[in-house]
């Protein structure tokens, strides 16, 4: 495939992601050959031993540094896909910061993935306004989202939240803004695993 076609395909996929942006959630999964189950709370989970590894999620952070999510192997990682323009993202941001602060000492690492913000200053202003202290990858073209394989628990909306187990495998997903209580309930079973 030519570079132009690949760029066009990537752009189309990113546009599709944006069309589902700031929704109350995507389609539920669990049918077919998938290994995940959607709970009544809207959180999809995969039992240990049947989980898919997260793709390579690395790149430049909002503050200009470099980050690779795989460097947090051994910790439970909470990935939150967000945009400064997304009202549900603004609503959940204080919940994420509070839970992140509470669980850091228990081996939980939060990482944001900022998508579709054309200017980094918008994303930085969001983080400052909501007191977000954990790092965020800067992904203005949403290319990191394209790394997730079809049929896995992948982010399909903005906001989306994934919980990775200590082995870097996708254990849970939500396709809607989360309250503090729902976020804690999503992390707790993965954190309790040995």
LOMISE-496448 format. One record per residue: residue number from 1; residue in three letters; x, y, z of N, C-alpha, C in turn. Coordinates in pm, 1 decimal, padded with zeros to 6 digits, always signed. Layout:
BEGIN
SITE     i    aa        nxx        nyy        nzz       caxx       cayy       cazz        cxx        cyy        czz
SITE   NUM   Ala          X          Y          Z          X          Y          Z          X          Y          Z
...
This chain:
BEGIN
SITE     i    aa        nxx        nyy        nzz       caxx       cayy       cazz        cxx        cyy        czz
SITE     1   Unk   +00085.6   -00117.9   +00000.0   +00000.0   +00000.0   +00000.0   +00089.7   +00123.5   +00000.0
SITE     2   Unk   +00055.0   +00221.5   -00080.2   +00137.3   +00341.4   -00088.7   +00124.6   +00424.3   +00037.7
SITE     3   Unk   +00222.3   +00510.9   +00060.4   +00220.7   +00597.5   +00179.1   +00098.6   +00686.3   +00178.2
SITE     4   Unk   +00058.0   +00735.6   +00060.3   -00059.8   +00822.6   +00051.3   -00186.0   +00747.4   +00091.2
SITE     5   Unk   -00199.0   +00621.8   +00043.0   -00317.2   +00541.8   +00079.1   -00317.3   +00507.8   +00228.1
SITE     6   Unk   -00199.6   +00476.8   +00282.9   -00189.5   +00444.6   +00424.6   -00227.9   +00566.1   +00508.4
SITE     7   Unk   -00180.1   +00684.5   +00468.2   -00214.7   +00807.4   +00539.0   -00364.4   +00833.2   +00529.9
SITE     8   Unk   -00423.6   +00812.3   +00411.0   -00567.4   +00831.7   +00393.7   -00645.3   +00733.5   +00479.8
SITE     9   Unk   -00602.1   +00607.1   +00482.9   -00670.2   +00506.2   +00565.4   -00660.6   +00541.2   +00713.2
SITE    10   Unk   -00542.6   +00586.0   +00756.1   -00525.8   +00625.0   +00896.1   -00613.1   +00745.2   +00929.1
SITE    11   Unk   -00619.6   +00840.1   +00835.8   -00704.0   +00958.0   +00856.9   -00851.4   +00921.6   +00865.5
SITE    12   Unk   -00894.1   +00828.4   +00781.1   -01033.8   +00785.2   +00783.8   -01067.4   +00715.8   +00915.5
SITE    13   Unk   -00975.7   +00632.8   +00962.3   -00998.3   +00563.6   +01089.8   -01002.3   +00663.5   +01205.1
SITE    14   Unk   -00912.4   +00761.3   +01202.3   -00912.0   +00864.1   +01306.9   -01040.5   +00945.2   +01301.8
SITE    15   Unk   -01088.7   +00975.6   +01181.2   -01214.2   +01050.0   +01167.8   -01330.4   +00969.2   +01223.9
SITE    16   Unk   -01330.1   +00838.8   +01199.5   -01436.8   +00754.3   +01253.7   -01435.3   +00755.9   +01405.7
SITE    17   Unk   -01314.9   +00753.8   +01463.9   -01303.0   +00761.6   +01608.9   -01360.8   +00892.9   +01659.0
SITE    18   Unk   -01329.7   +01001.4   +01588.9   -01379.6   +01131.7   +01631.4   -01530.2   +01142.7   +01616.8
SITE    19   Unk   -01587.1   +01076.4   +01516.5   -01732.3   +01080.6   +01500.7   -01802.6   +01016.7   +01620.2
SITE    20   Unk   -01734.4   +00923.3   +01684.3   -01793.2   +00860.5   +01802.3   -01752.4   +00933.5   +01929.7
SITE    21   Unk   -01681.5   +01044.0   +01913.6   -01627.3   +01117.6   +02027.7   -01735.2   +01172.3   +02118.0
SITE    22   Unk   -01699.1   +01179.1   +02243.9   -01786.1   +01235.6   +02346.5   -01924.6   +01174.5   +02342.8
SITE    23   Unk   -01929.7   +01044.1   +02329.0   -02056.4   +00974.1   +02330.2   -02076.6   +00912.7   +02467.1
SITE    24   Unk   -02192.5   +00857.1   +02487.8   -02218.5   +00790.4   +02615.0   -02166.4   +00647.8   +02612.4
SITE    25   Unk   -02101.6   +00608.9   +02505.5   -02041.7   +00475.8   +02498.7   -02061.1   +00416.7   +02361.8
SITE    26   Unk   -01985.7   +00313.1   +02333.4   -01993.9   +00247.2   +02204.2   -02079.2   +00123.0   +02212.7
SITE    27   Unk   -02066.5   +00038.8   +02114.0   -02141.9   -00085.3   +02110.7   -02086.0   -00182.2   +02212.9
SITE    28   Unk   -02172.4   -00261.1   +02271.1   -02123.7   -00358.9   +02366.9   -02060.3   -00474.5   +02291.8
SITE    29   Unk   -01966.5   -00540.2   +02357.1   -01898.4   -00652.7   +02296.2   -01925.1   -00777.3   +02375.3
SITE    30   Unk   -01857.0   -00880.7   +02339.6   -01869.1   -01004.3   +02413.2   -01920.2   -01117.2   +02327.5
SITE    31   Unk   -01973.6   -01086.5   +02209.2   -02021.4   -01191.1   +02121.6   -01910.8   -01237.7   +02029.6
SITE    32   Unk   -01940.0   -01333.8   +01946.3   -01841.4   -01381.1   +01849.8   -01722.0   -01443.3   +01918.1
SITE    33   Unk   -01603.1   -01413.2   +01866.1   -01481.6   -01472.7   +01917.4   -01412.6   -01388.3   +02023.4
SITE    34   Unk   -01479.3   -01284.2   +02072.0   -01416.0   -01200.8   +02173.1   -01420.0   -01271.9   +02307.5
SITE    35   Unk   -01330.1   -01232.8   +02395.6   -01321.6   -01294.7   +02527.6   -01374.1   -01204.3   +02637.6
SITE    36   Unk   -01436.6   -01093.1   +02601.1   -01478.2   -01001.0   +02704.8   -01628.4   -01002.0   +02726.5
SITE    37   Unk   -01665.7   -00960.3   +02845.8   -01805.6   -00957.5   +02888.3   -01838.6   -00816.1   +02932.6
SITE    38   Unk   -01951.3   -00762.5   +02883.5   -01995.8   -00629.9   +02925.1   -02083.1   -00645.7   +03049.0
SITE    39   Unk   -02043.1   -00579.3   +03158.0   -02120.4   -00583.1   +03280.7   -02238.3   -00488.2   +03275.2
SITE    40   Unk   -02329.0   -00502.4   +03369.7   -02445.5   -00413.4   +03377.8   -02404.1   -00268.7   +03399.7
SITE    41   Unk   -02284.5   -00249.2   +03452.9   -02233.6   -00114.4   +03479.3   -02168.8   -00051.8   +03356.3
SITE    42   Unk   -02170.7   -00123.4   +03242.1   -02111.3   -00070.6   +03119.5   -01962.3   -00094.8   +03108.9
SITE    43   Unk   -01905.3   -00165.2   +03204.0   -01762.0   -00193.8   +03203.2   -01740.9   -00335.2   +03149.5
SITE    44   Unk   -01661.0   -00346.0   +03044.5   -01628.6   -00475.7   +02985.8   -01503.2   -00529.0   +03053.3
SITE    45   Unk   -01503.1   -00659.0   +03081.2   -01388.4   -00720.6   +03148.5   -01348.2   -00849.6   +03077.9
SITE    46   Unk   -01222.8   -00887.6   +03097.9   -01170.1   -01013.1   +03044.8   -01103.9   -01085.8   +03161.2
SITE    47   Unk   -01134.6   -01214.9   +03175.7   -01073.0   -01289.4   +03284.9   -00925.4   -01312.6   +03257.4
SITE    48   Unk   -00851.1   -01321.9   +03365.5   -00706.8   -01344.0   +03356.6   -00680.8   -01472.0   +03276.4
SITE    49   Unk   -00580.6   -01470.2   +03192.7   -00548.7   -01584.3   +03108.0   -00608.7   -01575.1   +02969.0
SITE    50   Unk   -00706.2   -01486.8   +02948.6   -00769.6   -01470.3   +02817.8   -00750.3   -01328.7   +02762.7
SITE    51   Unk   -00664.5   -01252.3   +02825.6   -00647.3   -01111.4   +02790.2   -00547.3   -01093.2   +02676.4
SITE    52   Unk   -00573.3   -00989.5   +02597.7   -00482.1   -00950.8   +02489.7   -00383.7   -00847.3   +02541.4
SITE    53   Unk   -00259.3   -00851.1   +02491.4   -00163.0   -00748.9   +02531.1   -00200.6   -00613.8   +02470.4
SITE    54   Unk   -00171.1   -00508.3   +02543.2   -00189.8   -00373.8   +02488.9   -00086.1   -00353.2   +02379.2
SITE    55   Unk   -00120.5   -00274.3   +02277.4   -00021.5   -00244.5   +02174.1   +00085.8   -00150.6   +02227.9
SITE    56   Unk   +00186.7   -00126.4   +02146.9   +00290.0   -00029.3   +02183.4   +00224.9   +00108.7   +02191.1
SITE    57   Unk   +00224.1   +00165.3   +02308.7   +00170.8   +00299.1   +02330.5   +00285.1   +00383.6   +02382.8
SITE    58   Unk   +00350.6   +00449.8   +02291.1   +00466.2   +00530.2   +02328.4   +00471.0   +00653.1   +02239.9
SITE    59   Unk   +00539.6   +00753.9   +02289.8   +00554.7   +00875.5   +02211.2   +00580.5   +00995.0   +02299.3
SITE    60   Unk   +00553.1   +01111.0   +02243.9   +00578.4   +01237.3   +02311.3   +00465.3   +01268.0   +02408.8
SITE    61   Unk   +00502.5   +01318.4   +02525.3   +00403.3   +01360.1   +02624.6   +00368.5   +01507.1   +02603.4
SITE    62   Unk   +00264.8   +01551.6   +02670.9   +00222.0   +01690.8   +02658.9   +00332.1   +01788.4   +02697.0
SITE    63   Unk   +00416.6   +01748.2   +02792.6   +00522.8   +01839.1   +02836.8   +00650.6   +01824.5   +02754.1
SITE    64   Unk   +00644.8   +01747.2   +02643.3   +00758.8   +01734.8   +02553.3   +00851.5   +01619.5   +02582.2
SITE    65   Unk   +00826.3   +01543.9   +02688.0   +00908.4   +01427.4   +02720.3   +00869.1   +01307.6   +02635.8
SITE    66   Unk   +00929.7   +01194.6   +02664.9   +00897.1   +01068.5   +02598.4   +00842.2   +00971.7   +02702.0
SITE    67   Unk   +00744.6   +00890.3   +02660.8   +00683.8   +00794.1   +02753.0   +00647.7   +00667.9   +02677.5
SITE    68   Unk   +00670.2   +00554.2   +02740.1   +00626.6   +00425.9   +02687.9   +00546.7   +00357.2   +02797.4
SITE    69   Unk   +00422.7   +00325.3   +02768.5   +00336.6   +00260.2   +02867.3   +00397.2   +00127.5   +02912.4
SITE    70   Unk   +00470.0   +00059.4   +02824.2   +00530.7   -00069.1   +02860.4   +00633.9   -00055.2   +02972.6
SITE    71   Unk   +00682.9   +00065.5   +02996.4   +00779.6   +00085.9   +03105.0   +00714.8   +00070.0   +03242.6
SITE    72   Unk   +00582.2   +00063.4   +03246.7   +00510.5   +00047.6   +03373.2   +00471.1   -00097.7   +03400.0
SITE    73   Unk   +00527.2   -00192.3   +03323.8   +00498.0   -00334.0   +03346.3   +00529.1   -00367.1   +03491.9
SITE    74   Unk   +00441.4   -00442.1   +03554.7   +00453.8   -00471.1   +03697.3   +00357.2   -00386.8   +03779.1
SITE    75   Unk   +00302.6   -00282.9   +03716.9   +00200.6   -00198.6   +03780.9   +00068.5   -00218.0   +03708.4
SITE    76   Unk   -00040.1   -00187.8   +03776.4   -00170.0   -00177.9   +03711.1   -00172.6   -00039.8   +03645.9
SITE    77   Unk   -00204.6   -00035.4   +03516.4   -00204.1   +00091.1   +03442.8   -00346.6   +00126.2   +03402.3
SITE    78   Unk   -00385.3   +00248.9   +03429.9   -00516.0   +00301.3   +03388.8   -00489.4   +00399.0   +03275.2
SITE    79   Unk   -00540.9   +00365.6   +03156.2   -00527.2   +00451.8   +03038.9   -00657.9   +00527.0   +03018.2
SITE    80   Unk   -00650.0   +00658.1   +03007.6   -00769.2   +00738.6   +02984.1   -00751.4   +00819.8   +02856.4
SITE    81   Unk   -00837.1   +00793.2   +02757.9   -00836.4   +00865.5   +02631.0   -00926.9   +00987.2   +02647.6
SITE    82   Unk   -00871.4   +01105.4   +02622.6   -00946.5   +01227.5   +02647.8   -00909.3   +01338.4   +02549.2
SITE    83   Unk   -00994.1   +01440.4   +02544.4   -00967.6   +01561.7   +02467.6   -01014.4   +01681.0   +02548.2
SITE    84   Unk   -00945.4   +01792.5   +02535.9   -00981.1   +01911.0   +02614.4   -01117.5   +01966.6   +02574.9
SITE    85   Unk   -01163.4   +01935.9   +02456.2   -01289.5   +01983.7   +02400.7   -01408.4   +01896.7   +02440.0
SITE    86   Unk   -01384.0   +01788.5   +02509.5   -01485.6   +01685.8   +02540.3   -01547.2   +01710.9   +02678.2
SITE    87   Unk   -01675.8   +01744.8   +02681.3   -01743.8   +01774.0   +02808.6   -01740.7   +01655.9   +02906.1
SITE    88   Unk   -01768.6   +01531.7   +02863.4   -01758.5   +01419.6   +02957.9   -01616.6   +01401.6   +03013.7
SITE    89   Unk   -01515.9   +01434.8   +02933.2   -01377.0   +01426.4   +02979.8   -01353.2   +01527.4   +03091.7
SITE    90   Unk   -01408.5   +01646.3   +03075.1   -01395.8   +01749.0   +03179.5   -01467.3   +01704.0   +03306.1
SITE    91   Unk   -01581.4   +01638.4   +03291.2   -01658.2   +01593.0   +03407.7   -01583.8   +01485.1   +03486.5
SITE    92   Unk   -01513.2   +01395.7   +03417.8   -01447.4   +01285.4   +03487.4   -01305.9   +01318.6   +03535.2
SITE    93   Unk   -01245.5   +01424.2   +03483.9   -01105.7   +01456.3   +03516.4   -01078.4   +01465.9   +03667.2
SITE    94   Unk   -01161.3   +01533.9   +03746.7   -01133.2   +01538.6   +03890.9   -01137.9   +01400.1   +03956.7
SITE    95   Unk   -01226.3   +01312.3   +03907.7   -01235.3   +01175.9   +03962.1   -01106.2   +01098.7   +03934.5
SITE    96   Unk   -01053.5   +01113.0   +03814.0   -00931.0   +01042.7   +03777.3   -00812.9   +01092.6   +03859.4
SITE    97   Unk   -00803.8   +01222.2   +03878.5   -00692.4   +01276.5   +03956.8   -00699.1   +01227.7   +04101.0
SITE    98   Unk   -00817.9   +01227.6   +04160.2   -00833.1   +01182.9   +04299.9   -00794.4   +01035.4   +04314.8
SITE    99   Unk   -00846.4   +00950.8   +04226.0   -00817.2   +00807.5   +04234.5   -00669.1   +00781.8   +04205.0
SITE   100   Unk   -00613.3   +00853.6   +04109.8   -00470.5   +00839.4   +04079.9   -00386.5   +00870.8   +04203.1
SITE   101   Unk   -00416.2   +00980.9   +04268.0   -00342.5   +01020.9   +04388.6   -00356.4   +00916.1   +04498.2
SITE   102   Unk   -00476.9   +00862.9   +04514.6   -00502.4   +00763.4   +04619.2   -00432.7   +00629.6   +04593.6
SITE   103   Unk   -00419.6   +00589.8   +04467.3   -00371.7   +00454.7   +04436.3   -00227.1   +00445.6   +04389.8
SITE   104   Unk   -00160.5   +00557.0   +04373.3   -00020.7   +00554.5   +04328.6   +00065.5   +00467.4   +04419.9
SITE   105   Unk   +00048.3   +00481.9   +04549.9   +00130.4   +00405.5   +04645.1   +00096.7   +00256.3   +04645.4
SITE   106   Unk   -00015.0   +00217.9   +04581.3   -00055.7   +00077.1   +04574.9   -00013.2   +00012.1   +04443.4
SITE   107   Unk   +00066.9   +00084.7   +04362.6   +00117.0   +00026.7   +04238.0   +00027.8   +00050.1   +04118.4
SITE   108   Unk   -00048.9   +00158.6   +04119.2   -00134.0   +00192.6   +04005.2   -00076.8   +00317.1   +03938.2
SITE   109   Unk   -00059.9   +00311.4   +03807.0   -00008.8   +00423.3   +03728.7   -00115.8   +00469.3   +03630.4
SITE   110   Unk   -00152.6   +00594.3   +03636.1   -00245.4   +00651.9   +03539.5   -00166.0   +00714.4   +03425.5
SITE   111   Unk   -00216.3   +00698.9   +03302.6   -00158.1   +00761.5   +03184.3   -00274.2   +00810.4   +03098.3
SITE   112   Unk   -00269.9   +00936.4   +03061.4   -00368.8   +00989.7   +02969.4   -00320.2   +00976.1   +02826.5
SITE   113   Unk   -00414.8   +00970.8   +02734.7   -00384.0   +00979.6   +02592.4   -00471.3   +01090.8   +02537.7
SITE   114   Unk   -00410.5   +01205.2   +02513.2   -00482.7   +01321.0   +02463.4   -00494.9   +01309.6   +02311.7
SITE   115   Unk   -00618.4   +01308.9   +02263.3   -00643.5   +01294.4   +02120.1   -00716.6   +01416.4   +02064.2
SITE   116   Unk   -00688.5   +01443.0   +01938.5   -00760.4   +01541.4   +01857.8   -00751.6   +01685.4   +01907.9
SITE   117   Unk   -00656.8   +01714.9   +01992.6   -00629.5   +01853.7   +02029.1   -00519.9   +01902.3   +01934.7
SITE   118   Unk   -00554.9   +01991.3   +01843.9   -00459.2   +02037.9   +01742.6   -00342.0   +02113.3   +01804.3
SITE   119   Unk   -00366.2   +02177.4   +01917.0   -00259.2   +02252.8   +01982.5   -00237.0   +02198.7   +02122.8
SITE   120   Unk   -00113.2   +02169.9   +02155.5   -00079.4   +02115.1   +02285.6   -00120.3   +02211.0   +02397.7
SITE   121   Unk   -00123.1   +02340.9   +02369.7   -00157.7   +02436.3   +02475.6   -00300.6   +02416.1   +02526.7
SITE   122   Unk   -00391.5   +02369.8   +02442.8   -00528.5   +02340.8   +02487.7   -00529.2   +02226.2   +02587.5
SITE   123   Unk   -00451.2   +02122.2   +02558.2   -00442.2   +02006.1   +02646.4   -00374.6   +02042.7   +02778.0
SITE   124   Unk   -00268.4   +02123.6   +02769.6   -00199.4   +02166.7   +02892.0   -00289.6   +02253.6   +02978.7
SITE   125   Unk   -00370.6   +02338.3   +02917.0   -00464.5   +02421.5   +02992.6   -00568.0   +02334.5   +03063.9
SITE   126   Unk   -00613.9   +02228.6   +02997.7   -00706.9   +02132.7   +03057.3   -00643.9   +02069.9   +03182.0
SITE   127   Unk   -00520.2   +02021.0   +03167.2   -00452.3   +01957.6   +03280.7   -00434.2   +02055.0   +03396.5
SITE   128   Unk   -00401.0   +02177.2   +03365.4   -00383.7   +02276.5   +03471.5   -00516.8   +02307.3   +03539.9
SITE   129   Unk   -00621.8   +02324.4   +03461.3   -00753.2   +02356.5   +03516.9   -00804.4   +02247.0   +03610.5
SITE   130   Unk   -00780.9   +02120.7   +03573.5   -00833.7   +02008.9   +03653.0   -00729.7   +01946.0   +03744.8
SITE   131   Unk   -00610.1   +02002.6   +03751.4   -00507.5   +01954.6   +03843.1   -00454.6   +01816.8   +03810.4
SITE   132   Unk   -00454.9   +01779.9   +03682.7   -00408.9   +01647.3   +03641.6   -00257.0   +01640.5   +03657.5
SITE   133   Unk   -00211.7   +01546.7   +03739.8   -00068.0   +01536.7   +03769.5   +00000.9   +01419.0   +03701.3
SITE   134   Unk   -00075.5   +01323.9   +03648.1   -00013.7   +01209.0   +03581.8   +00014.4   +01244.0   +03435.2
SITE   135   Unk   +00106.3   +01171.7   +03370.6   +00146.4   +01206.9   +03234.0   +00039.9   +01171.7   +03130.4
SITE   136   Unk   +00042.1   +01244.3   +03020.7   -00044.3   +01214.3   +02906.1   +00038.3   +01215.0   +02778.8
SITE   137   Unk   +00018.1   +01110.9   +02698.4   +00075.0   +01108.3   +02564.6   -00002.6   +01206.9   +02478.1
SITE   138   Unk   +00065.6   +01276.7   +02389.6   +00002.1   +01371.6   +02299.4   -00016.5   +01303.8   +02164.4
SITE   139   Unk   -00141.9   +01281.8   +02125.4   -00176.0   +01206.3   +02004.8   -00279.7   +01284.7   +01923.3
SITE   140   Unk   -00241.1   +01400.7   +01867.8   -00339.0   +01485.8   +01801.0   -00408.4   +01420.5   +01682.1
SITE   141   Unk   -00344.1   +01324.8   +01616.7   -00405.5   +01258.5   +01500.6   -00471.1   +01125.0   +01536.8
SITE   142   Unk   -00471.6   +01089.9   +01665.4   -00534.1   +00966.2   +01715.7   -00470.7   +00839.5   +01658.4
SITE   143   Unk   -00345.0   +00845.1   +01618.3   -00277.6   +00728.4   +01561.2   -00255.3   +00617.3   +01663.2
SITE   144   Unk   -00238.1   +00652.9   +01790.2   -00218.5   +00548.6   +01892.0   -00341.6   +00458.7   +01902.5
SITE   145   Unk   -00460.4   +00515.2   +01880.0   -00582.9   +00436.2   +01889.3   -00588.2   +00329.3   +01779.3
SITE   146   Unk   -00523.6   +00358.1   +01666.7   -00523.5   +00263.4   +01555.1   -00436.0   +00141.3   +01581.1
SITE   147   Unk   -00355.8   +00145.7   +01685.9   -00267.9   +00033.1   +01718.1   -00342.0   -00082.0   +01787.1
SITE   148   Unk   -00460.8   -00055.7   +01838.4   -00538.6   -00160.4   +01904.6   -00601.1   -00251.1   +01799.3
SITE   149   Unk   -00589.4   -00381.3   +01818.8   -00643.0   -00476.4   +01722.5   -00793.8   -00486.6   +01733.2
SITE   150   Unk   -00857.8   -00507.5   +01617.7   -01001.4   -00529.8   +01612.5   -01034.2   -00655.2   +01693.5
SITE   151   Unk   -01142.3   -00649.9   +01767.7   -01183.8   -00765.0   +01847.3   -01128.0   -00764.8   +01988.0
SITE   152   Unk   -01036.9   -00671.3   +02017.0   -00985.6   -00659.0   +02153.5   -01064.5   -00550.7   +02225.1
SITE   153   Unk   -01042.8   -00539.3   +02353.2   -01102.4   -00427.4   +02427.5   -01025.2   -00303.2   +02386.9
SITE   154   Unk   -01075.1   -00233.0   +02287.9   -01005.8   -00115.2   +02239.2   -01089.1   +00009.7   +02264.7
SITE   155   Unk   -01024.5   +00124.5   +02270.7   -01098.5   +00248.4   +02291.7   -01174.7   +00285.0   +02165.0
SITE   156   Unk   -01306.2   +00299.6   +02176.8   -01390.0   +00327.2   +02060.5   -01464.0   +00459.2   +02071.9
SITE   157   Unk   -01440.7   +00531.5   +02177.6   -01510.4   +00657.6   +02200.5   -01418.6   +00748.3   +02281.5
SITE   158   Unk   -01457.1   +00871.4   +02290.6   -01384.6   +00966.6   +02373.7   -01486.4   +01024.9   +02470.7
SITE   159   Unk   -01470.8   +01000.7   +02599.4   -01361.6   +00931.3   +02666.2   -01375.4   +00779.0   +02660.5
SITE   160   Unk   -01262.7   +00713.5   +02672.8   -01253.8   +00569.2   +02693.4   -01150.1   +00547.6   +02802.7
SITE   161   Unk   -01170.5   +00442.8   +02880.4   -01074.4   +00408.6   +02985.7   -01045.4   +00259.7   +02977.9
SITE   162   Unk   -00917.4   +00226.4   +02983.2   -00873.5   +00087.4   +02986.0   -00792.1   +00064.1   +03111.7
SITE   163   Unk   -00804.0   -00056.5   +03168.2   -00719.3   -00096.6   +03279.4   -00633.4   -00212.6   +03230.0
SITE   164   Unk   -00501.7   -00193.6   +03240.2   -00405.9   -00297.6   +03202.9   -00357.8   -00367.5   +03329.1
SITE   165   Unk   -00347.8   -00499.7   +03323.2   -00297.7   -00573.3   +03439.0   -00146.5   -00557.3   +03449.7
SITE   166   Unk   -00088.5   -00618.7   +03550.5   +00055.3   -00603.4   +03576.3   +00143.5   -00659.1   +03464.5
SITE   167   Unk   +00084.1   -00741.0   +03376.4   +00157.4   -00797.0   +03262.6   +00137.3   -00714.6   +03135.1
SITE   168   Unk   +00068.8   -00600.9   +03145.9   +00045.9   -00515.9   +03029.7   -00065.6   -00563.9   +02939.1
SITE   169   Unk   -00155.0   -00646.4   +02994.0   -00267.3   -00698.6   +02916.0   -00396.1   -00624.9   +02953.5
SITE   170   Unk   -00485.9   -00612.3   +02855.7   -00608.0   -00533.8   +02872.4   -00710.2   -00614.7   +02952.6
SITE   171   Unk   -00740.4   -00566.0   +03073.2   -00829.4   -00637.2   +03165.2   -00970.5   -00579.9   +03167.4
SITE   172   Unk   -00985.7   -00449.5   +03142.4   -01117.9   -00386.7   +03152.6   -01123.4   -00262.6   +03064.2
SITE   173   Unk   -01247.8   -00228.2   +03024.4   -01267.8   -00109.9   +02940.7   -01403.1   -00046.0   +02971.3
SITE   174   Unk   -01404.5   +00086.1   +02968.8   -01528.2   +00163.4   +02974.1   -01527.6   +00260.4   +02857.6
SITE   175   Unk   -01643.0   +00276.6   +02794.2   -01655.9   +00368.7   +02681.6   -01739.6   +00490.0   +02718.8
SITE   176   Unk   -01741.2   +00524.2   +02846.4   -01818.7   +00638.6   +02893.6   -01741.9   +00707.3   +03005.3
SITE   177   Unk   -01781.2   +00830.6   +03035.3   -01720.8   +00902.2   +03148.0   -01749.1   +00823.4   +03275.7
SITE   178   Unk   -01653.1   +00825.0   +03367.7   -01664.1   +00744.8   +03489.3   -01670.9   +00831.9   +03613.4
SITE   179   Unk   -01758.9   +00793.1   +03704.0   -01761.4   +00853.4   +03836.7   -01643.1   +00796.7   +03914.9
SITE   180   Unk   -01612.1   +00857.6   +04026.5   -01504.5   +00805.5   +04110.7   -01535.3   +00662.1   +04152.9
SITE   181   Unk   -01659.2   +00636.5   +04190.8   -01699.4   +00502.3   +04237.0   -01682.5   +00397.8   +04126.2
SITE   182   Unk   -01728.1   +00429.2   +04003.6   -01715.2   +00333.1   +03893.5   -01569.1   +00310.4   +03856.2
SITE   183   Unk   -01490.1   +00416.0   +03860.1   -01348.3   +00402.6   +03828.7   -01280.8   +00310.5   +03930.3
SITE   184   Unk   -01308.0   +00332.2   +04057.0   -01249.9   +00245.7   +04161.8   -01294.8   +00100.7   +04144.5
SITE   185   Unk   -01422.8   +00080.5   +04110.3   -01474.1   -00056.3   +04094.9   -01413.8   -00124.6   +03972.7
SITE   186   Unk   -01371.1   -00046.1   +03874.5   -01307.7   -00100.9   +03754.4   -01163.8   -00144.1   +03782.8
SITE   187   Unk   -01096.5   -00069.9   +03868.1   -00955.7   -00096.7   +03900.0   -00940.0   -00205.6   +04006.1
SITE   188   Unk   -01028.1   -00208.1   +04105.4   -01012.6   -00294.2   +04223.6   -00988.2   -00441.9   +04192.7
SITE   189   Unk   -01066.4   -00505.9   +04103.3   -01041.6   -00649.1   +04078.9   -00904.7   -00675.8   +04016.7
SITE   190   Unk   -00856.8   -00586.1   +03931.4   -00727.0   -00604.2   +03867.2   -00615.8   -00581.0   +03969.5
SITE   191   Unk   -00634.2   -00482.9   +04055.4   -00536.7   -00454.3   +04160.3   -00526.7   -00570.1   +04259.6
SITE   192   Unk   -00637.3   -00640.1   +04282.7   -00640.0   -00750.8   +04378.4   -00573.6   -00877.5   +04324.1
SITE   193   Unk   -00550.7   -00884.4   +04192.9   -00487.3   -01002.8   +04133.7   -00342.2   -01015.6   +04178.1
SITE   194   Unk   -00299.6   -01137.5   +04194.2   -00158.9   -01163.6   +04233.0   -00083.3   -01222.8   +04118.7
